[in-house]
Amino acid sequence: MNIKLITFDWSGVISDDRIPVYGANMQIARDYGKKPVGFKTWLSMTTMNAAEFLKKFGVNEDPEKLFQIYEERFDQLSSNGHPPKIYSDVKETLEYLKERKIRMAILSSHPKKSLEQEAQRYGIANFFQLTLASSRNKIQGLETICRTLQTPPHLTLYIGDSIHDIRAAKKANVKSAAKANHILKLSGYHKEEALRNENPDVFLQTLSELKTVVEKIT
């Protein structure tokens, strides 16, 4: 497998933002008269973005309005004691890939403003040749990234932490990598078994494992 471009999902892959994301979703659910669910139950129910999850949860509202409300709630929670945190192995992994001259991009449904602020705070913004945030359609997003960075899909790897990321990669004809839970604690959104059932091209317990498999994918 020859890879020239690696595209990363943000939440659950680069940034651990599950607590404020969960909180924002449950606040909105309560506002619309829905009974909140526990954290682990919510993780198993997560979809491509907040609007899709809330619709699945029974919240009938215009998706664009839900996106706006979600961004506001997420920002509030992030600024008041629940900030997202970068995973400990991210920066060294990005530095390794940069040394290998592999181009990198971000594709995420995470709010654009929040993602850009987090990237700057983490000190990793300059690693990426292209960042697409607030994504509504990751299949189209992957196609846009390949076209913009002039890299064929078969030379592109997309790393995500949900079954929806793996499915989007396959539909966009790019290679897929699943970043699953850490052995001792949850790190991403979907469990290892669910991700393995999607048959990703690469399976990662931690992002740093890219350093040990990169010889096989480049």
C-alpha positions in Angstrom: 0.0 0.0 0.0 1.6 3.2 -1.2 0.4 6.3 0.8 1.4 9.9 0.0 -1.3 11.8 2.0 -2.7 11.0 5.4 -6.0 12.8 6.4 -7.0 12.8 10.1 -10.4 13.0 11.7 -10.1 15.4 14.7 -12.3 14.3 17.6 -11.2 11.0 19.0 -8.1 10.9 16.8 -6.2 14.1 17.5 -8.2 15.7 20.2 -10.0 14.1 23.2 -13.1 16.2 23.3 -15.7 13.6 24.3 -16.7 15.2 27.6 -17.7 18.7 26.2 -19.2 17.0 23.1 -21.3 14.7 25.3 -22.3 17.6 27.5 -23.3 19.8 24.6 -25.4 17.0 23.0 -27.2 16.2 26.3 -27.9 19.9 27.1 -29.6 20.2 23.7 -31.5 17.0 24.2 -32.9 18.2 27.5 -33.9 21.5 25.9 -36.0 19.6 23.4 -37.6 17.5 26.1 -35.5 14.3 25.6 -34.2 12.3 28.5 -30.3 12.2 28.5 -28.5 8.9 28.3 -25.3 7.9 30.0 -21.8 8.6 28.5 -21.1 5.0 27.3 -24.5 4.7 25.8 -24.1 8.0 24.0 -20.7 6.9 22.6 -22.3 3.8 21.0 -25.0 6.0 19.4 -22.7 8.7 18.0 -23.0 9.5 14.3 -21.1 11.7 11.8 -22.1 15.0 13.5 -24.2 16.4 16.3 -27.2 17.3 14.1 -27.4 13.6 12.9 -27.1 12.3 16.4 -29.8 14.7 17.7 -32.1 13.8 14.9 -31.5 10.1 15.7 -32.2 10.9 19.3 -35.6 12.3 18.4 -34.9 16.1 18.2 -36.8 17.5 15.2 -35.2 20.7 14.3 -33.5 22.3 11.3 -30.0 20.8 11.0 -28.3 24.2 10.5 -30.0 25.5 13.6 -28.8 22.5 15.6 -25.3 23.0 14.3 -25.4 26.6 15.5 -26.8 25.6 18.9 -24.3 22.8 19.3 -21.3 25.1 18.5 -22.5 27.6 21.1 -22.9 24.9 23.8 -19.6 23.2 23.0 -17.8 26.5 23.3 -19.4 27.3 26.6 -18.5 23.9 28.1 -14.9 24.1 26.7 -14.4 27.5 28.2 -15.8 26.5 31.6 -13.8 23.7 33.0 -14.1 21.0 30.3 -11.5 21.9 27.6 -10.5 19.3 25.0 -7.0 17.8 25.3 -4.6 16.6 22.7 -3.7 12.9 22.9 -0.2 12.5 24.3 1.3 10.7 21.2 0.0 13.1 18.5 2.7 15.6 18.1 5.6 13.1 18.0 3.6 11.1 15.4 3.0 14.2 13.2 6.7 15.2 13.4 7.7 11.6 12.3 5.3 11.8 9.3 6.5 15.2 8.4 10.1 13.9 8.4 8.9 11.1 6.1 7.6 13.9 3.8 4.0 12.6 4.0 1.5 15.3 3.4 -1.2 15.7 6.1 -4.7 17.1 6.2 -7.7 17.3 8.6 -11.3 16.4 7.8 -13.8 16.8 10.7 -17.3 17.7 11.6 -15.9 19.5 14.6 -16.8 23.2 14.6 -14.3 25.2 12.5 -13.6 27.9 15.0 -13.1 25.5 17.8 -10.9 23.2 15.8 -8.6 26.0 14.6 -8.3 27.3 18.2 -7.5 23.9 19.5 -4.9 23.3 16.8 -3.1 26.5 17.7 -3.3 25.7 21.4 -1.9 22.3 20.8 0.9 23.7 18.6 0.1 21.5 15.6 -1.7 23.8 13.1 1.4 24.0 10.8 1.6 20.3 10.2 -1.4 20.3 7.9 -1.6 21.3 4.3 -5.4 21.6 4.4 -8.0 21.6 7.1 -11.7 21.1 6.5 -13.8 21.5 9.6 -17.6 21.7 10.2 -17.9 18.9 7.6 -21.5 17.9 6.7 -20.4 15.2 4.3 -17.1 13.4 4.7 -17.3 11.6 1.4 -17.3 14.9 -0.4 -14.7 16.2 2.0 -12.3 13.5 1.2 -12.9 14.0 -2.5 -12.2 17.7 -2.0 -9.0 17.1 -0.1 -7.6 14.7 -2.7 -8.5 17.1 -5.5 -7.1 20.2 -3.8 -3.8 18.5 -2.7 -3.6 16.7 -6.1 -3.3 13.2 -4.6 -5.2 10.2 -6.1 -7.6 8.6 -3.6 -5.7 5.3 -3.7 -2.6 7.1 -2.4 -4.6 8.7 0.5 -5.3 7.3 4.0 -8.1 8.5 6.2 -7.8 7.9 10.0 -11.0 8.0 12.0 -12.4 6.6 15.2 -15.9 5.8 14.2 -17.6 3.3 11.8 -18.9 6.3 9.9 -15.4 7.5 9.2 -14.4 4.1 7.8 -17.5 3.9 5.6 -16.9 7.4 4.3 -13.3 6.5 3.4 -14.5 3.4 1.5 -17.1 5.3 -0.4 -14.6 8.0 -1.4 -12.2 5.2 -2.5 -9.4 6.2 -0.1 -7.6 3.8 2.2 -9.1 3.6 5.7 -7.5 3.4 9.2 -9.4 2.9 12.4 -8.1 4.3 15.6 -9.8 2.3 18.3 -9.9 2.4 22.1 -6.8 2.2 24.2 -6.4 -1.2 25.8 -7.0 0.2 29.3 -9.5 3.0 28.6 -11.7 4.5 26.0 -9.9 7.0 23.7 -12.2 7.3 20.6 -15.9 7.2 20.0 -16.6 3.6 18.8 -15.4 0.3 20.2 -12.7 -1.9 18.7 -15.1 -4.7 17.7 -17.4 -2.3 15.8 -14.5 -0.8 14.0 -12.9 -4.2 13.1 -16.2 -5.3 11.6 -15.9 -2.5 9.0 -12.6 -4.1 7.8 -10.4 -1.0 7.7 -7.1 -1.2 5.8 -5.2 -0.3 8.9 -6.0 -0.8 12.6 -4.5 1.4 15.3 -4.8 1.1 19.1 -2.9 4.4 19.4 -1.9 7.0 16.8 1.8 6.4 17.5 1.5 3.0 16.0 1.6 4.8 12.6 5.3 5.1 13.2 5.7 1.3 13.2 3.4 0.6 10.2 4.5 3.6 8.0 7.1 1.5 6.4 4.4 -0.8 5.2 2.1 1.9 3.9 4.6 4.1 2.1 
